[in-house]
């Protein structure tokens, strides 16, 4: 089934056939020598496939290594498969059931575009006590930033990008650029340098490339099974390279906040060695200790799935400035002028 791959060579097919023969003989006679030969053939095929893919990638992107735009075009053309077609989604508009893929996508796009503004409109007006310009908030951070320098994001190393490519999940989906994680993982040795160049330019220039900010929005239907757009929630899928860029910035920002003790001790989300499990363990322990002392425990649980949509971006960027982040332009570029396409 792999003979259609452009990097496939006759030598690889011969090794595959030899391995199949050894496997057949082992299944028939159960001789350990045949199993050992089968393992050797398997390892040989893996090495030959990796070598063929690397050579194919090298020949395809070598001439565009110094041109990010040309590299991006070359990557899209190097055997990257498109997104699999999904079953049709039916929506109701004005009492009429809509089955046309384009019209369904437009209905979802119009609905998703107004979700954040509708949510913000339902929020009560802020008192201003925690605004960026308030003296209380500025004084709070000023005490903790005494003697510390501003954080200016720096470019990442080739080792970091190479390690990120090798740690990609092969089952991860591709973004709108149609470049799957497995493709980047297999070509890590060749693609590590140009991707490092792209990530470094973005961080140093304080600008997120338009291609990395473009998201494919997939409607995820809820349990209600309704035919209204509100019955589905949007799930944004960015390109794999965008994830590497964001993680490089996240690690630098997290190190800054952790070093200045600006991360709440009770926070479990997006922290190393913390998770929902550690949060539940701490909660269970607190309830158990209180019960042992004869105390009652009251708990208020808030569903904050749409919390980030309600965050004022100007307040967020101003808050980053208060904690000593000097590369606010990059975050502003990351949060503005984002493109999206609904994928049905």
C-alpha positions as CSV (number, residue, x, y, z in Angstrom):
1,X,0.0,0.0,0.0
2,X,3.1,2.2,0.3
3,X,4.3,1.8,-3.3
4,X,2.6,5.1,-4.3
5,X,4.9,7.1,-1.9
6,X,7.3,9.2,-4.0
7,X,10.3,8.2,-1.8
8,X,9.7,4.5,-2.2
9,X,12.5,2.6,-3.9
10,X,12.8,-1.0,-5.3
11,X,15.5,-1.8,-2.7
12,X,13.1,-1.1,0.1
13,X,10.4,-3.2,-1.5
14,X,12.9,-6.1,-1.8
15,X,13.8,-5.8,1.9
16,X,10.1,-5.8,2.8
17,X,9.5,-8.9,0.8
18,X,12.5,-10.7,2.4
19,X,11.2,-9.8,5.8
20,X,7.7,-11.2,4.9
21,X,9.3,-14.4,3.8
22,X,11.2,-14.8,7.1
23,X,8.1,-14.0,9.1
24,X,6.1,-16.6,7.1
25,X,8.8,-19.3,7.7
26,X,8.9,-18.5,11.4
27,X,5.1,-18.8,11.7
28,X,5.3,-22.2,9.8
29,X,8.3,-23.8,11.5
30,X,8.8,-21.7,14.7
31,X,12.6,-21.6,14.3
32,X,14.3,-18.9,16.3
33,X,16.8,-18.3,13.5
34,X,13.9,-17.3,11.2
35,X,12.6,-14.9,13.8
36,X,16.1,-13.3,14.2
37,X,16.3,-12.9,10.4
38,X,12.8,-11.3,10.5
39,X,13.9,-8.8,13.1
40,X,17.0,-7.9,11.1
41,X,15.0,-7.3,8.0
42,X,12.5,-5.1,9.9
43,X,15.3,-3.0,11.3
44,X,16.9,-2.7,7.8
45,X,13.6,-1.6,6.3
46,X,13.2,1.1,9.0
47,X,16.7,2.4,8.3
48,X,16.2,2.4,4.5
49,X,12.8,4.2,4.8
50,X,14.2,6.9,7.1
51,X,17.2,7.3,4.7
52,X,14.9,7.5,1.6
53,X,12.6,10.0,3.3
54,X,15.5,12.2,4.5
55,X,17.1,12.2,1.0
56,X,13.7,13.0,-0.5
57,X,13.2,15.9,1.9
58,X,16.7,17.2,1.4
59,X,16.3,17.3,-2.4
60,X,12.9,18.9,-2.1
61,X,13.7,21.7,0.4
62,X,17.4,22.2,0.1
63,X,17.2,25.0,-2.5
64,X,14.6,26.8,-0.3
65,X,16.4,26.6,3.0
66,X,17.0,30.4,3.1
67,X,13.6,31.4,2.0
68,X,10.8,30.9,4.5
69,X,8.0,31.5,2.0
70,X,9.6,29.2,-0.6
71,X,10.2,26.6,2.1
72,X,6.6,26.7,3.2
73,X,5.4,26.2,-0.4
74,X,7.9,23.3,-0.9
75,X,6.8,21.6,2.3
76,X,3.1,21.6,1.2
77,X,4.1,20.0,-2.1
78,X,6.2,17.2,-0.6
79,X,3.8,14.4,-0.3
80,X,1.6,16.0,2.4
81,X,-1.9,14.5,2.3
82,X,-5.0,16.5,2.7
83,X,-7.5,16.3,5.5
84,X,-9.8,13.4,5.3
85,X,-13.3,14.2,4.2
86,X,-15.9,13.9,7.0
87,X,-19.5,13.1,6.9
88,X,-21.9,15.9,6.0
89,X,-23.1,18.0,8.9
90,X,-26.7,19.2,8.7
91,X,-27.8,22.6,10.2
92,X,-31.1,24.3,10.4
93,X,-31.4,27.9,9.2
94,X,-34.8,29.7,9.0
95,X,-36.6,26.4,9.4
96,X,-34.8,24.8,6.5
97,X,-32.2,22.0,6.8
98,X,-28.9,23.0,5.1
99,X,-26.7,20.2,3.8
100,X,-24.5,22.0,1.4
101,X,-20.9,21.9,2.8
102,X,-20.1,25.5,1.9
103,X,-23.3,26.9,3.4
104,X,-22.9,24.9,6.5
105,X,-19.3,26.2,6.9
106,X,-20.6,29.8,6.5
107,X,-23.2,29.3,9.2
108,X,-20.7,27.9,11.6
109,X,-18.2,30.7,10.8
110,X,-20.8,33.4,11.4
111,X,-21.8,31.8,14.7
112,X,-18.2,31.2,16.0
113,X,-17.2,34.7,15.0
114,X,-19.7,36.2,17.5
115,X,-19.2,33.7,20.4
116,X,-16.5,35.8,22.2
117,X,-18.3,39.2,21.8
118,X,-21.6,37.7,23.0
119,X,-19.9,36.2,26.0
120,X,-18.2,39.5,26.9
121,X,-21.5,41.3,26.5
122,X,-23.0,39.2,29.3
123,X,-20.2,40.0,31.8
124,X,-20.8,42.7,34.4
125,X,-18.8,45.9,34.0
126,X,-15.4,45.9,35.7
127,X,-14.9,48.0,38.8
128,X,-11.4,49.0,37.6
129,X,-9.7,48.0,40.9
130,X,-7.6,45.4,39.1
131,X,-7.0,47.3,35.9
132,X,-3.5,47.7,34.5
133,X,-3.5,51.4,35.4
134,X,-4.5,50.9,39.0
135,X,-1.9,51.7,41.6
136,X,-2.7,48.6,43.6
137,X,-1.9,46.2,40.8
138,X,1.2,48.1,39.8
139,X,2.5,48.2,43.3
140,X,1.9,44.4,43.8
141,X,4.2,43.5,40.9
142,X,6.7,46.3,41.6
143,X,7.6,44.8,44.9
144,X,8.4,41.4,43.3
145,X,10.3,42.9,40.3
146,X,12.8,44.9,42.3
147,X,16.3,44.5,40.8
148,X,15.1,42.1,38.0
149,X,15.7,42.9,34.3
150,X,13.0,42.8,31.7
151,X,12.3,39.6,29.8
152,X,13.1,39.8,26.1
153,X,12.3,36.6,24.3
154,X,15.3,35.0,22.6
155,X,15.7,32.7,19.6
156,X,15.7,28.9,20.2
157,X,18.5,26.5,19.5
158,X,18.5,23.9,16.8
159,X,18.7,21.2,19.5
160,X,15.4,22.4,21.0
161,X,13.6,22.4,17.6
162,X,15.1,19.0,16.7
163,X,14.0,17.5,20.1
164,X,10.5,19.0,19.6
165,X,10.2,17.4,16.2
166,X,11.3,14.0,17.4
167,X,8.8,14.2,20.3
168,X,5.8,15.0,18.1
169,X,2.9,12.6,18.3
170,X,2.6,10.7,15.0
171,X,-1.2,10.6,15.4
172,X,-1.5,14.4,15.7
173,X,-3.7,16.1,13.1
174,X,-2.4,18.5,10.5
175,X,-3.4,22.2,10.3
176,X,-4.6,24.0,7.2
177,X,-1.1,23.8,5.8
178,X,-1.7,20.0,5.5
179,X,1.7,19.2,7.0
180,X,1.2,16.2,9.4
181,X,3.4,15.7,12.5
182,X,4.7,12.3,11.1
183,X,6.1,14.1,8.1
184,X,8.0,16.6,10.2
185,X,9.2,13.9,12.6
186,X,10.6,11.7,9.8
187,X,12.4,14.7,8.3
188,X,13.6,16.2,11.5
189,X,17.3,16.1,10.6
190,X,16.7,18.0,7.4
191,X,13.9,20.3,8.5
192,X,15.3,21.2,11.9
193,X,17.5,24.1,10.6
194,X,15.0,25.9,8.5
195,X,12.3,25.6,11.2
196,X,14.7,27.0,13.7
197,X,15.3,29.9,11.3
198,X,11.5,30.6,11.0
199,X,10.9,30.4,14.8
200,X,13.9,32.6,15.5
201,X,12.8,35.3,13.0
202,X,9.3,35.3,14.5
203,X,10.6,35.8,18.1
204,X,13.3,38.4,17.2
205,X,11.1,40.4,14.9
206,X,8.1,40.2,17.3
207,X,5.8,39.1,14.5
208,X,3.9,35.8,14.1
209,X,3.8,34.8,10.4
210,X,0.3,34.8,8.9
211,X,0.6,31.1,8.0
212,X,1.3,30.1,11.6
213,X,-1.7,32.1,12.9
214,X,-4.2,30.5,10.5
215,X,-6.4,28.0,12.3
216,X,-8.7,25.3,11.0
217,X,-11.9,25.4,13.1
218,X,-13.6,22.0,13.5
219,X,-17.1,22.0,14.9
220,X,-17.3,19.4,17.7
221,X,-20.9,18.3,18.1
222,X,-22.2,18.0,21.7
223,X,-24.4,15.3,23.3
224,X,-27.6,17.2,22.5
225,X,-27.3,16.4,18.8
226,X,-29.1,19.5,17.7
227,X,-29.2,21.0,14.3
228,X,-28.3,24.5,15.4
229,X,-24.8,25.9,15.3
230,X,-24.8,26.5,19.0
231,X,-25.0,22.7,19.5
232,X,-21.4,22.4,18.4
233,X,-18.3,23.9,20.0
234,X,-15.3,25.2,18.0
235,X,-12.0,23.3,18.2
236,X,-9.1,25.2,16.6
237,X,-6.3,23.2,14.9
238,X,-3.1,25.1,14.2
239,X,-0.1,24.0,12.2
240,X,2.5,21.8,13.9
241,X,5.2,24.4,13.5
242,X,3.0,26.9,15.2
243,X,2.9,24.6,18.2
244,X,6.7,24.5,18.3
245,X,6.9,28.4,18.2
246,X,4.3,28.8,21.0
247,X,6.0,26.2,23.2
248,X,9.4,28.0,22.8
249,X,7.8,31.2,24.0
250,X,5.8,29.5,26.8
251,X,8.9,27.9,28.3
252,X,10.7,31.3,28.4
253,X,7.7,33.0,30.0
254,X,7.1,30.2,32.5
255,X,10.7,30.4,33.6
256,X,10.3,34.1,34.2
257,X,7.1,33.8,36.2
258,X,8.4,30.9,38.2
259,X,11.7,32.6,39.0
260,X,9.9,35.6,40.4
261,X,7.3,33.5,42.3
262,X,4.4,35.0,40.3
263,X,2.6,31.7,39.7
264,X,-0.1,30.9,42.3
265,X,1.0,27.9,44.4
266,X,-2.5,26.3,44.0
267,X,-2.6,26.4,40.2
268,X,-2.4,23.0,38.6
269,X,-3.0,23.9,34.9
270,X,-0.1,24.3,32.5
271,X,2.6,23.7,35.1
272,X,5.2,21.0,35.1
273,X,4.5,18.1,37.4
274,X,1.0,19.4,38.0
275,X,-2.3,18.2,36.5
276,X,-6.0,17.6,37.2
277,X,-4.9,14.6,39.2
278,X,-2.8,16.7,41.6
279,X,-5.6,19.2,41.9
280,X,-8.1,16.5,42.9
281,X,-5.6,14.9,45.3
282,X,-5.1,18.3,47.1
283,X,-8.9,18.9,47.1
284,X,-9.6,15.4,48.5
285,X,-6.9,15.9,51.2
286,X,-8.4,19.3,52.2
287,X,-11.9,17.9,52.5
288,X,-10.6,14.8,54.5
289,X,-8.6,16.9,56.9
290,X,-11.5,19.3,57.4
291,X,-13.9,16.4,58.1
292,X,-11.4,14.9,60.6
293,X,-11.5,18.1,62.6
294,X,-15.3,18.2,62.5
295,X,-15.5,21.0,59.9
296,X,-17.9,21.3,57.0
297,X,-16.5,21.9,53.5
298,X,-18.3,24.2,51.0
299,X,-17.2,24.4,47.4
300,X,-18.1,26.5,44.4
301,X,-17.2,25.0,41.0
302,X,-17.1,27.3,38.0
303,X,-17.0,26.2,34.4
304,X,-14.5,28.4,32.7
305,X,-14.3,26.8,29.3
306,X,-14.9,30.1,27.6
307,X,-12.8,32.1,30.1
308,X,-10.0,33.0,27.6
309,X,-12.6,34.4,25.1
310,X,-13.6,36.9,27.7
311,X,-10.1,38.2,28.5
312,X,-9.5,41.8,27.3
313,X,-6.4,41.6,25.1
314,X,-5.3,45.1,26.1
315,X,-5.5,44.2,29.7
316,X,-3.6,41.0,29.1
317,X,-0.8,42.7,27.2
318,X,-0.7,45.4,29.9
319,X,-0.4,42.7,32.5
320,X,2.6,41.2,30.7
321,X,4.3,44.5,30.7
322,X,3.7,44.8,34.5
323,X,5.5,41.5,35.1
324,X,8.5,42.7,33.2
325,X,8.0,41.2,29.8
326,X,9.7,43.4,27.2
327,X,8.6,41.4,24.1
328,X,5.0,42.5,24.3
329,X,4.9,43.1,20.5
330,X,5.2,39.3,19.9
331,X,2.2,38.6,22.1
332,X,0.3,41.4,20.5
333,X,1.0,39.9,17.0
334,X,0.0,36.5,18.3
335,X,-3.4,37.7,19.5
336,X,-4.3,39.9,16.6
337,X,-5.2,39.4,13.0
338,X,-5.7,35.7,13.3
339,X,-7.3,33.9,10.4
340,X,-9.6,31.0,10.5
341,X,-11.3,28.5,8.2
342,X,-14.1,26.2,9.2
343,X,-13.4,22.7,8.3
344,X,-16.4,20.5,7.7
